[in-house]
Amino acid sequence: MSKNSPGPRGLAKLERTVIRAATGFVNGIEWLQRDPTDVVDLTPYDVVGQRDLVTLRHYRPLLHDEDLEIGSETVRIEAPRRPTPVLLIPPLMVQPWIFDLAPRRSMVKTLLRAGFDVFLVDFGAPGPEHQGVTLNHYVLDWVPYAVDRTLEVSQNEQLALLGYCQGGLFALFHTAVHKDPRVSAIVTIGAPIDAQKMLLLNVFVRYGHAQIEAISRRLGNVPGGLSATAFRLTNPIGSVTRYSDLFLNLWNDDFVNGFDGVTAWTSHFVDYPGDAFRQLLGDFVKDNKLMHGTMQFGDKVANLRDITCPVLAFAGKTDKIVPTDAAREVLSVLGTKDTTFREVPGGHMGVMAGRHAPTQVWGYAAEWLKERLG
């Protein structure tokens, strides 16, 4: 072997580089031809309920002899199903499959792997005829329907609620407004409590509320495309650099699928009902009524001190939409003494679906629920 010839380590590195380059080339061609939504919403489920815009999904349990791959880990499914169901609640504006973004990036599969009976409420896609839908429809009718139907299908008397962003608020609203003893645990991810601490959004709404409301009335429903653009503008540099990251990781199937899952998320926002948007803007953001225990739905009030079940709340350390201080106030307003607050890596999307989410959010939530639900 000459002095200039690579040693065994050099040859191994060269081989790895060549393999990655070839794999990346093939994956890149495939990626250019596929729709990002091809990788999302793949976990099998049955629709077990429907009311107006809302449908209820029931995910099928994983087989005990099934090998499940999540991230780089292969797991043999052995855990029995736990009797207490978990109802997943997404925020408005986004598709419900944010809980099932890719074959190996799926909170749904993480909970199924842990043996839970998993349900999800799909709020549907509002059309022009739904401009008059308010938050009251969700809090007083549709979420309670999903809770009732989940318990009926699961043949259980208790359930846990798990919501992301506004979905976490819906979980808190429901439990506080109805003083529902059937809710045995709540998990929120990136859910704001103190709107005053939402920084730029709060200032923007406080001083421009009249103008924003006037524009929203002319628009009717808030277009999903407008919400998607505003969402991307919270991290304009990341919206560009993510493509360079993709190019460098085309050889990695998991990375490419995760990239497409997030792309599908940010490209398929749905419209936000106009009256519900204005109610959230005025009562929650401008007047901060949830923090003060005075947020009202019909003749019912959401006072979070009426919540006595265990609550686990996650916040993203770099979340610009829901800063950690805005989420941390959940510790000061709940009636329960069993509260857990965790700051985890990631922004508003990263806390839910970033590379740390499978272990630090989904996995942690599953273990926490096991302890609380028995």
For each residue, the residues with C-beta under 8 A, 3 or more apart:
1: 5 7
2: 5
3:
4:
5: 1 2
6: 9 10 11 13 14
7: 1 10 11
8: 11 12
9: 6 12 13
10: 6 7 13 14
11: 6 7 8 14 15
12: 8 9 15 16
13: 6 9 10 16 17
14: 6 10 11 17 18
15: 11 12 18 19
16: 12 13 19 20
17: 13 14 20 21
18: 14 15 21 22
19: 15 16 22 23 251
20: 16 17 23 24 251
21: 17 18 24 25 251
22: 18 19 25 26
23: 19 20 26 27 250 251
24: 20 21 27 28 249 250 251
25: 21 22 28 29 250
26: 22 23 29 30
27: 23 24 30 31 250 251 253 256
28: 24 25 31 32 250
29: 25 26 32 33
30: 26 27 33 34
31: 27 28 34 250 256 260
32: 28 29
33: 29 30
34: 30 31 38 260
35: 38
36: 39 40 260 261 263 264 267
37: 40 41 264 268
38: 34 35 260
39: 36 42 101 102 103 257 260 261 264
40: 36 37 95 97 100 101 102 260 261 264 265
41: 37 95 97 100
42: 39 100 102 103
43: 59 60 100 106 108 109 112
44: 59 60
45: 57 58 59 60 120
46: 57 58 60
47: 50 55 56 57 58
48: 56 57 58 119 149 153
49: 54 55 56 145 146 149 153
50: 47 54 55 56
51: 54 141 142 145
52: 124 137 141 142
53: 123 124 125 126 130 133 142
54: 49 50 51 121 122 123 124 142 145 146
55: 47 49 50 121 122 124
56: 47 48 49 50 119 120 121 122 145 146 149 150 153
57: 45 46 47 48 96 119 120 121 122
58: 45 46 47 48 117 118 119 153
59: 43 44 45 108 112 118 119 120
60: 43 44 45 46
61: 81 112 117
62: 66 68 77 109 112 113
63: 66 77
64: 77 78
65: 77
66: 62 63 76 77
67: 74 75 76 77
68: 62 74 75 77 109 113
69: 73 74 75 103 104
70: 73 75 104 105 106 109 110 113 358
71: 104 105 254 358
72: 254
73: 69 70
74: 67 68 69
75: 67 68 69 70 113
76: 66 67
77: 62 63 64 65 66 67 68 113
78: 64
79: 82 113 114 115
80: 115
81: 61 115 116 117
82: 79 114 115 116 117 370 373
83: 117 154 156
84: 116 117 156 158 159 160 184 373 374
85: 116 117 118 119 150 151 154 156 159 160
86: 111 116 117 118 119 159 160 161 162 369
87: 119 120 121 146 147 150 159 160 161 162
88: 96 99 107 108 118 119 120 121 162 163 167
89: 120 121 143 146 161 162 163 164 167 168 170 171
90: 94 95 96 98 99 120 121 122 123 163 164 167
91: 94 163 164 165 166 167
92: 123 138 166 270 272 273 276
93: 166 222 224 227 269 270 271 272
94: 90 91 98 265 268 269 270
95: 40 41 90 98 264 265 268 269 270
96: 57 88 90 99 120 121 122 123
97: 40 41 100 101 264
98: 90 94 95 101 164 265 352 353
99: 88 90 96 106 107 108 120 164
100: 40 41 42 43 97 106 107 108 109
101: 39 40 97 98 105 106 258 261 262 264 265 353
102: 39 40 42 105 106 254 257 258 260 261
103: 39 42 69 106 257
104: 69 70 71 254 257 258
105: 70 71 101 102 254 257 258 261 353 357 358
106: 43 70 99 100 101 102 103 109 110
107: 88 99 100 110 111 352 357 361 362
108: 43 59 88 99 100 111 112 118 120
109: 43 62 68 70 100 106 112 113
110: 70 106 107 113 114 358 362 363 366
111: 86 107 108 114 116 118 362 366
112: 43 59 61 62 108 109 115 116 118
113: 62 68 70 75 77 79 109 110 366
114: 79 82 110 111 366 367 369 370
115: 79 80 81 82 112
116: 81 82 84 85 86 111 112 366 369
117: 58 61 81 82 83 84 85 86 154 156
118: 58 59 85 86 88 108 111 112
119: 48 56 57 58 59 85 86 87 88 146 150 153 154
120: 45 56 57 59 87 88 89 90 96 99 108
121: 54 55 56 57 87 88 89 90 96 142 143 146
122: 54 55 56 57 90 96
123: 53 54 90 92 96 138 142
124: 52 53 54 55 270
125: 53 270 271
126: 53 130 131 133 221 270 271 272 273
127: 130 221 271
128: 131 220 221
129:
130: 53 126 127 133 221 273
131: 126 128 220 221 273 274 275
132: 273 274 275
133: 53 126 130 137 273 275 276
134: 137 273 275 276 279
135: 138 139 173 276 279 280 297
136: 139 140 141 279 297 298
137: 52 133 134 140 141 142 276
138: 92 123 135 141 142 143 170 276
139: 135 136 143 170 173 174 177 297 302
140: 136 137 144 177 297 298 300
141: 51 52 136 137 138 144 145
142: 51 52 53 54 121 123 137 138 145 146
143: 89 121 138 139 146 147 170 173 174
144: 140 141 147 148 174 178
145: 49 51 54 56 141 142 148 149
146: 49 54 56 87 89 119 121 142 143 149 150
147: 87 143 144 150 151 159 161 174 180 182 183
148: 144 145 151 152
149: 48 49 56 145 146 152 153
150: 56 85 87 119 146 147 153 154 159
151: 85 147 148 154 155 156 157 158 159 182
152: 148 149 155
153: 48 49 56 58 119 149 150
154: 83 85 117 119 150 151 159
155: 151 152
156: 83 84 85 117 151 159
157: 151 182
158: 84 151 182 183 184 373
159: 84 85 86 87 147 150 151 154 156 182 183 184
160: 84 85 86 87 183 184 185 186 187 369 372 373
161: 86 87 89 147 171 174 175 183 185 186 187
162: 86 87 88 89 171 186 187 188 189 365
163: 88 89 90 91 166 167 168 169 170 171 186 187 188 189 191
164: 89 90 91 98 99 167 168 188 189 190 191 352
165: 91 168 169 189 190 191 322 348 352
166: 91 92 93 163 169 170 191 280
167: 88 89 90 91 163 164 170 171 191
168: 89 163 164 165 171 172 186 187 188 189 190 191 313
169: 163 165 166 172 173 188 191 192 284 290
170: 89 138 139 143 163 166 167 173 174
171: 89 161 162 163 167 168 174 175 183 186 187 188
172: 168 169 175 176 186 188 191 302 304 307
173: 135 139 143 169 170 176 177 295 297 302
174: 139 143 144 147 161 170 171 177 178 180 183
175: 161 171 172 178 179 180 183 186 306 307 309
176: 172 173 179 302 303 304 306 307
177: 139 140 173 174 297 300 301 302
178: 144 174 175 300
179: 175 176 306
180: 147 174 175 183
181:
182: 147 151 157 158 159
183: 147 158 159 160 161 171 174 175 180 186 309
184: 84 158 159 160 309 310 372 373
185: 160 161 309 310 311 312 368 369 372 373
186: 160 161 162 163 168 171 172 175 183 307 309 310 311 312
187: 160 161 162 163 168 171 311 312 313 314 365 368 369
188: 162 163 164 168 169 171 172 191 311 312 313 314 327 330
189: 162 163 164 165 168 313 314 351 352 361 365
190: 164 165 168 314 315 316 319 321 322 327 348 351 352
191: 163 164 165 166 167 168 169 172 188 313 322 327 330
192: 169 195 197 198 322 326 327
193: 290 291 304 326 327 328 329 330 333
194: 197 198 288 291 325 326 329
195: 192 198 201 202 284 285 286 288 290 291 326
196: 202 288 291 326
197: 192 194 202 323 325 326 329
198: 192 194 195 201 202 285 321 322 323 326
199: 202 203 320 323
200: 203 204 320
201: 195 198 204 205 285 321
202: 195 196 197 198 199 205 206 285
203: 199 200 206 207
204: 200 201 207 208 212
205: 201 202 208 209 212 281 285 286
206: 202 203 209 286
207: 203 204
208: 204 205 211 212
209: 205 206 212 213 281 282 286
210: 213 214
211: 208 214 215
212: 204 205 208 209 215 216 281
213: 209 210 216 217 278 281 282
214: 210 211 217 218
215: 211 212 218 219
216: 212 213 219 222 274 277 278 281
217: 213 214 220 274 278
218: 214 215
219: 215 216 222 223 226 274
220: 128 131 217 274
221: 126 127 128 130 131 271 272 273 274 277
222: 93 216 219 226 227 271 272 274 277
223: 219 226 227 271
224: 93 227 228 268 269 270 271 272
225: 228 229 269
226: 219 222 223 229 230
227: 93 222 223 224 230 231 269 272
228: 224 225 231 232 266 267 269
229: 225 226 232 233
230: 226 227 233 234
231: 227 228 234 266 269
232: 228 229 235 236 239 266
233: 229 230 236
234: 230 231 320 321 347 348
235: 232 238 239 320 347
236: 232 233 239 240
237: 240 241
238: 235 241 242
239: 232 235 236 242
240: 236 237 243 244
241: 237 238 244 245
242: 238 239 245 246 259 262
243: 240 246 247
244: 240 241 247 248
245: 241 242 248 249 259
246: 242 243 249 250 255 256 259
247: 243 244 250
248: 244 245
249: 24 245 246 252 255 256 259
250: 23 24 25 27 28 31 246 247 256
251: 19 20 21 23 24 27
252: 249 255 256
253: 27 256 257
254: 71 72 102 104 105 257 258
255: 246 249 252 258 259
256: 27 31 246 249 250 252 253 259 260
257: 39 102 103 104 105 253 254 260 261
258: 101 102 104 105 254 255 261 262 353 355
259: 242 245 246 249 255 256 262 263
260: 31 34 36 38 39 40 102 256 257 263 264
261: 36 39 40 101 102 105 257 258 264 265 353
262: 101 242 258 259 265 266 349 353
263: 36 259 260 266 267
264: 36 37 39 40 95 97 101 260 261 267 268
265: 40 94 95 98 101 261 262 268 349 353
266: 228 231 232 262 263 269 349
267: 36 228 263 264
268: 37 94 95 224 264 265
269: 93 94 95 224 225 227 228 231 266
270: 92 93 94 95 124 125 126 224
271: 93 125 126 127 221 222 223 224
272: 92 93 126 221 222 224 227 276 277
273: 92 126 130 131 132 133 134 221 276 277
274: 131 132 216 217 219 220 221 222 277 278
275: 131 132 133 134 278 279
276: 92 133 134 135 137 138 272 273 279 280
277: 216 221 222 272 273 274 280 281
278: 213 216 217 274 275 281 282
279: 134 135 136 275 276 282 283 284
280: 135 166 276 277 283 284 285
281: 205 209 212 213 216 277 278 284 285 286
282: 209 213 278 279 285 286 287
283: 279 280 286 287 289 290 295 296
284: 169 195 279 280 281 287 288 289 290 295
285: 195 198 201 202 205 280 281 282 288
286: 195 205 206 209 281 282 283
287: 282 283 284
288: 194 195 196 284 285 291 292
289: 283 284 292 293 294 295 296
290: 169 193 195 283 284 293 295 302 304
291: 193 194 195 196 288 329 333
292: 288 289 295
293: 289 290 301 302 303 304 305 333
294: 289 301 303
295: 173 283 284 289 290 292 301 302
296: 283 289 299 300 301 302
297: 135 136 139 140 173 177 300 301 302
298: 136 140
299: 296
300: 140 177 178 296 297
301: 177 293 294 295 296 297
302: 139 172 173 176 177 290 293 295 296 297
303: 176 293 294 306
304: 172 176 193 290 293 307 330 333 334 335
305: 293 333 334 335
306: 175 176 179 303 335
307: 172 175 176 186 304 311 334 335 336
308: 335 336
309: 175 183 184 185 186 336 338
310: 184 185 186 336 338 339 340 372
311: 185 186 187 188 307 330 334 336 338 339 340
312: 185 186 187 188 339 340 342 365 368
313: 168 187 188 189 191 327 328 330 331 339 340 341 342
314: 187 188 189 190 327 342 343 344 351 361 365
315: 190 319 322 323 324 327 328 341 342 343 344 351
316: 190 319 322 324 343 344 345 346 347 348 350 351
317: 324 343 344 345 346
318: 345 346 347 350
319: 190 315 316 322 323 324 327 346 347 348 350 351
320: 199 200 234 235 323 347 348
321: 190 198 201 234 347 348
322: 165 190 191 192 198 315 316 319 326 327 348
323: 197 198 199 315 319 320 326 327
324: 315 316 317 319 327 328 343
325: 194 197 328 329
326: 192 193 194 195 196 197 198 322 323 329
327: 188 190 191 192 193 313 314 315 319 322 323 324 330 341
328: 193 313 315 324 325 331 341
329: 193 194 197 291 325 326 332 333
330: 188 191 193 304 311 313 327 333 334 339 341
331: 313 328 334 339 341
332: 329
333: 193 291 293 304 305 329 330
334: 304 305 307 311 330 331 339
335: 304 305 306 307 308
336: 307 308 309 310 311 339
337:
338: 309 310 311 372
339: 310 311 312 313 330 331 334 336
340: 310 311 312 313 368
341: 313 315 327 328 330 331
342: 312 313 314 315 360 364
343: 314 315 316 317 324
344: 314 315 316 317 351 356 357 360 361
345: 316 317 318 350 351 354 356 360
346: 316 317 318 319 349 350 351 352 354 356 357
347: 234 235 316 318 319 320 321 350 351 354
348: 165 190 234 316 319 320 321 322 351 352
349: 262 265 266 346 352 353 354
350: 316 318 319 345 346 347 353 354 355 356 357
351: 189 190 314 315 316 319 344 345 346 347 348 354 357 361
352: 98 107 164 165 189 190 346 348 349 357 361
353: 98 101 105 258 261 262 265 349 350 357
354: 345 346 347 349 350 351 357
355: 258 350 358
356: 344 345 346 350 359 360 361
357: 105 107 344 346 350 351 352 353 354 360 361 362
358: 70 71 105 110 355 361 362 363
359: 356 362 363 364
360: 342 344 345 356 357 363 364
361: 107 189 314 344 351 352 356 357 358 364 365
362: 107 110 111 357 358 359 365 366
363: 110 358 359 360 366 367
364: 342 359 360 361 367 368
365: 162 187 189 312 314 361 362 368 369
366: 110 111 113 114 116 362 363 369 370
367: 114 363 364 370 371
368: 185 187 312 340 364 365 371 372
369: 86 114 116 160 185 187 365 366 372 373
370: 82 114 366 367 373 374
371: 367 368
372: 160 184 185 310 338 368 369
373: 82 84 158 160 184 185 369 370
374: 84 370
